[in-house]
Amino acid sequence: MNSVIDLLTRHRSIRKFKPDPIPGDQLQAIIASAQMASTSSSVQAYTIIAATDPALKKELARLAGNQAYVEQCGLFLVFCADLNRLRKATEQSGEVFHQNTESFLVASMDAALAAQNAAIAAESLGLGICYIGGIRNNPDGVAEALKLPELVYPVFGMCVGVPDQEPSLRPRLPQTAVLHENGYQSDRSDEGVRRYDETTRKYYEERTGGKQSITWSRSMADKYRQPVRAHLKPFLEKQGFRLE
Ligand SMILES: Cc1cc2nc3c(=O)[nH]c(=O)nc-3n(C[C@H](O)[C@H](O)[C@H](O)COP(=O)(O)O)c2cc1C
């Protein structure tokens, strides 16, 4: 349809990178793109930390559950939700800073929107990316390694680099499951999931030469049959966030 939509619909995460560093002008363009993402009331409640020190990247790879590509990629970016800057601006203006679940969501959304713009910009330069939620496995360690102040938390990381693999595209839910008209349509969603379970079963069978045959519903059940990262609430409270 056009080159932007072609790029968006060709996305696949890259988990093997050539060691090439990202040139400064490319980093500048990626961050400029991130910064032009829409942002709630212009709060820009995020900070992006570029991990360039090899020892730091190694430590972050470990903290993310030994994901080697965090260390191997040319550039590792950590997207942090940041209310610290807003608190300073409010207090320096002589006002009391109020925060709650809404401001937490605003900062997390701003970080995610900036990140996705960065991802698309990087892909448009021929680079590959992979989001790394694994850094939330050990948020205390990440906060310490990155010297995060109060009211800042690491939402996720992102590997950026020159791809050294050509993975196939991962199928998504049928559009009928995610696009409903004039109200929530459970039957469209349920029917879409039934079709998607067949698609994903075939996808994994083909990808693993028949060794793995698992549907999307089964893998979601495996993930959500226990609490996921239950340590995050106490961590966020320790960082000074009030989820009220
Ligand atoms: C917030 C977020 C966190 C993610 N965390 C990880 C991660 O820690 N490790 C990883 O290998 N992939 C991670 N991914 C990548 C997803 O697994 C991937 O986007 C998804 O399976 C769809 O595949 P695709 O990106 O190749 O289309 C993450 C993606 C997102 C959006």
The ligand as an ORCA input file, in Angstrom:
! r2SCAN-3c Opt
* xyz 0 1
  C       6.997     -5.254     26.178
  C       7.656     -6.415     25.468
  C       8.587     -7.193     26.140
  C       9.258     -8.229     25.481
  N      10.231     -8.922     26.144
  C      10.982     -9.831     25.487
  C      12.084    -10.448     26.133
  O      12.409    -10.198     27.301
  N      12.825    -11.342     25.394
  C      12.530    -11.638     24.098
  O      13.259    -12.432     23.507
  N      11.483    -11.064     23.466
  C      10.712    -10.157     24.118
  N       9.672     -9.516     23.473
  C       9.402     -9.805     22.056
  C       8.120    -10.612     21.883
  O       8.341    -11.929     22.287
  C       7.697    -10.531     20.396
  O       7.461     -9.192     20.033
  C       6.432    -11.347     20.137
  O       6.643    -12.708     20.374
  C       5.972    -11.182     18.684
  O       7.016    -11.574     17.807
  P       7.626    -10.577     16.725
  O       8.064     -9.329     17.442
  O       8.791    -11.317     16.110
  O       6.552    -10.309     15.724
  C       8.958     -8.513     24.117
  C       8.004     -7.740     23.460
  C       7.367     -6.699     24.110
  C       6.359     -5.858     23.358
*
